[in-house]
Amino acid sequence: MSKILKIILACNLMILAALTFIYPELMVGPGQLIPAHKALEGDCFACHAPLTGVNSGRCVSCHISADIGRRTTQGMPLKKPSTKTAFHQELNSQDCVACHSDHAGVKRFARQRKFDHSLLKTTTRNQCQNCHKTPVDGLHKQITGNCLQCHNQNQWTPATFDHNKYFVLDSDHNASCVTCHVRNDYSRFTCYSCHEHTPDNIRRKHIKEGISKYEDCVECHRSANEHDIRGRGEGGGRDGREHEED
């Protein structure tokens, strides 16, 4: 390669490098900014730090964390808040770019950003209803809170809770949730809402069988069949007559 050609290539590279810093929006910009940031079009270093990319510290210099979702960057109250809860105040860190991207970009190369619940403080993360509307179907109308008992925070569906692992809801137990779970406490249950059993009778029957722990019925009884006893083989203990009246 001739010396002149090398000089031409070096000059071109220097010109391209200079143009990248002088007019970055033309040289390397992935697309127009969102309408709210239109005034910053062409001023890349308002958000980007040289050679290191977007700096969240520059975001919060305009967007004060305490005001996000409540006031504009000029300090004026929002007429219609964008979210039910101003949850930005409950984030563990001010990592704005974890969720936000202000360039429209080319659609086929656009990065799909999704809110990560792990960014929230633990106490806020467990208060799902503060941000999300409560479902209005027949099941969820009976439940308040405790979303994480069935759902995870990566995706709403499918729900992971399988009631049959604990107790089979057969035709004899097609009851509302509150029948067994009092005051929407789904960590506890009671069978005495319907059954004629009394604590004294239950105690007497179980002590007779040599069973000292009998408070948690579904620990042994998986369904309405009193002979279907967990951990005691097919049909129950003594010839399938466990707890049966003598």
C-alpha positions, -999 to +999 in steps of 0.1 A: +000+000+000+014+033-010+023+060+015-002+084-001-031+059+003-022+053+040-023+091+046-057+093+029-071+065+050-057+080+082-072+114+074-106+098+067-105+080+100-096+111+118-124+130+101-150+103+110-138+102+146-141+140+148-176+140+132-187+113+157-180+136+186-191+168+169-224+154+154-230+122+172-268+123+165-260+121+128-232+096+129-242+071+155-277+081+168-301+051+167-331+073+160-352+103+171-358+109+208-392+105+224-415+136+221-409+146+257-372+150+250-374+166+216-356+197+230-325+176+236-324+164+200-288+169+189-274+173+224-263+137+230-241+146+259-271+158+279-276+121+286-245+103+274-211+104+290-182+102+265-172+066+257-193+052+286-229+055+273-260+067+291-254+079+327-284+076+350-269+104+371-276+128+343-312+116+342-319+125+378-303+159+373-335+168+355-359+141+368-358+144+406-367+110+421-391+124+446-411+142+419-413+114+393-449+106+386-460+136+407-445+167+391-430+178+358-393+186+355-403+222+360-418+213+394-455+217+383-480+191+396-491+166+370-528+169+362-530+132+354-503+111+370-490+084+346-492+057+373-515+049+402-484+048+425-453+070+423-432+038+427-399+055+415-394+067+450-393+030+461-365+018+439-334+003+453-311+023+430-315+050+404-308+028+374-330+046+349-317+029+318-327-005+332-362+003+321-361+034+299-348+040+264-354+074+248-345+066+212-372+054+188-345+035+169-350+010+141-379-012+151-363-045+142-333-037+164-352-020+192-344-035+226-375-047+244-373-033+279-394-047+307-398-035+343-378-056+367-396-060+401-362-067+418-354-030+414-380-023+441-375-023+478-387-056+494-416-040+513-429-023+481-424-054+460-449-073+481-476-047+478-488-057+443-522-040+446-506-006+449-497-006+413-518-034+397-556-035+395-572-064+413-587-090+389-625-090+390-632-127+382-650-150+406-619-164+423-600-132+428-631-114+442-627-136+472-590-128+477-573-097+490-535-095+487-512-125+489-506-123+451-472-139+455-488-171+469-499-180+433-481-157+410-444-147+404-431-113+395-415-123+362-449-130+346-485-130+357-495-163+339-493-191+345-502-191+382-480-217+400-504-227+428-520-261+425-546-267+451-547-304+445-512-307+459-527-298+492-564-308+490-585-321+462-615-298+455-639-325+444-677-322+440-682-323+478-658-294+483-669-270+457-670-241+482-659-205+482-624-199+494-635-180+526-654-212+537-621-228+547-597-198+547-611-173+572-604-136+568-585-142+535-556-158+553-546-185+528-517-197+550-543-213+573-575-232+569-603-248+590-625-278+583-649-270+611-669-244+590-689-273+575-681-306+592-699-319+622-665-327+638-656-310+671-621-305+683-628-329+712-641-357+689-612-353+665-587-354+694-602-385+708-602-404+675-567-395+666-552-402+701-570-436+699-550-442+666-518-431+682-517-398+663-506-369+684-504-342+656-538-337+641-543-299+638-534-298+601-560-320+585-547-319+549-513-331+561-528-365+560-562-362+543-557-353+507-594-354+497-629-360+509-622-397+512-614-402+549-596-434+541-572-418+516-545-409+541-512-395+530-482-416+537-501-447+549-504-466+517-534-474+495-567-472+514-552-460+546-537-477+577-554-507+592-572-523+562-583-489+550-603-481+582-581-453+596-602-430+618-634-450+611-658-455+639-656-488+657 
